Amino acid sequence: MADDRRRFDRRSGFAIIALAAATNFLPWMELALGLTATAETVGWREWWVGMGMCLLAGLMVAAMWLFGRRSRVPDKPRMPEPRRTGLQAALATCAVNCLLAGSIVYLGTREVGGPLAEFGTFAFLWCLVALPLQLTAAFALGRASARGAGRRQTAEASPEEL
């Protein structure tokens, strides 16, 4: 049973970063909804900026995972344990996105001039902290799934499966 689980470990990397990237919607949608009073609707501009940033981040994460997976693994890698690094960066991404969403709710962006009320301030914070963590996680987990770079191998695994 443990051997079966090990053969599927390499496929979990993209799922982990997909879940981390999905947490992008927490702060962006909270920000978009927080800009309005309860009787008002969210404007199309705010809605599409939030959705567009989440989709852009998703595409960048997928590209970074593929880049980490396809690039040549050096003889002396800078990331000795890419699976662990990727998992830690993905968990940190989830935590940062949850903290940003919580701060938006706590600071009350419905008030005019709130600390994170403007998309520009929030986007700067998100692009400075959350997005680089996601890209690091994607590259590391892509690197972990590359041949011979952090992948667990079993005796039953054939070369075609790797």
N, C-alpha and C positions, 0 to 999 in steps of 0.2 A: 504494500500500500504506500509506504514512504517512497519507494522507487517510482511508482506511478506519479506521485505528486511532484517529485523532482523534475520529471520530464516536462511538466507543464509550467514550471517556474518561469521559464523564459518568456512565456506568453502573458505574464501578469504585468509587465512593465508598462505597456501601452494602456492597459485598463487603469492602472494607478494614476498615470498622468491625465487620462481622460476624466477621471473623477476629480482630480485636483483642478483641472481647467473648468469643470462644471461649477465649481464654487465661485467662479468669477461672476456668475449671475447674482449671487447674494448681494454684494455691495453695489453693483451697477443698478440693479432693479430697485434696491432700497433707496438709492440716491434719486433715481428717476421718480419714484413714487413720493419721496419725501419733499420734492420741490413743489408739490401742489397742496392746496387745502383739500379737505375731504370732499367738498362740493365740486371741485374742478377736476378736469381730466388731465392726464399726462399728455403733453404736446408731442407731436410726431418727431420733432427735432430731438428732444430728450430721449424718446423711446429708441430712435434709430441710432443715436450716438452710443447709448448703452449696449444695444444689441450688436452694433457693428464692432465695438471694441471687444466684446466677448467672442464674436466669430473670428475677428482678426487674430486674437490671442490663440484661439483653437487651431487656426491654420499655421501660425508660427510654431506652436508646440508640436504639431504633427511633423512639420518640416524639420524641426530641430531633432526630433526622435529619429527620423529617417537619416539625417546627416550623421548623428552619433552611431547609428547602426551600420551605415554604409562606409564611413570613413575608415581608413586603415588604422589598426591598433598599433601604436608604437611599441618597440621592445621594452622600453621603460615608461609605462604609462604614468601620467600625472595623477590619475584617479585610480589608486590601487584597488578600491572596492566600489565599483560604479553602482552596483545594485543598492548598497547601503546609502551611498551619497544621494542617489536618485530618490529613494524612499524618504530620506530625511528632508530633502528639498521639497518634495511633493507635500509632505505633512506640514512643513513650514508655510507653503503656499496656502494650504487650507486654513491654517491658523491666521495668517495675515488677512485673508479675505473675510474670515469671520470677525476679526477685530475691526476691520474697516466698516463692515456692515453694522456691527454693534456700536461703533463710535458715531456713525451717521444717525442711528436711532437715538442714542443717548444724548448727543449734542443738539438734536432737534433741528434738522435742516429745514423744517417748515417755516421757521422764523427767517425773515429777510436778513441777509448778512450773516447767517450762521457760518461757523468755521469751515465746513465742507459743503456749503450750499452751492458753490460754483463748480461746474463740471471741470473747469481748468485746474483748480486746486486739487480736486479729487483725482483727476486723470494723471496729474503729475505724480502724486503719491503712489498711485496704483502702478504706473509705469516704472517708477523708481524702485519699488520694493517687490510687489507681487509678480509682475511679469518676468523680471530677471530670475526669480526663484523658479518659476514654471519652466523657463527655458533651460535652466541648469538641470532641473529634474528630468526634463525630456531628453536632453543630451546624454545624461548619465545613464538613464534607463535604456536608451537606445544603444549606448556603448555596452551595457551589461548584456544585451541580447545579441551583440555581434559575436561572431565565431571566435571562441577562445578567450573572451574577455569577460570573465566573471560569471559565465554560464556553468551551472552544475551539469555534470555529465554522468550518466549511469552506464553500467557495463552492457545493458540490453539496448541502449540507444544506438541506432545505426547512423552512419555519416549522413544519410539523406535526411534524417529527422533533425539534425543539428543545422 
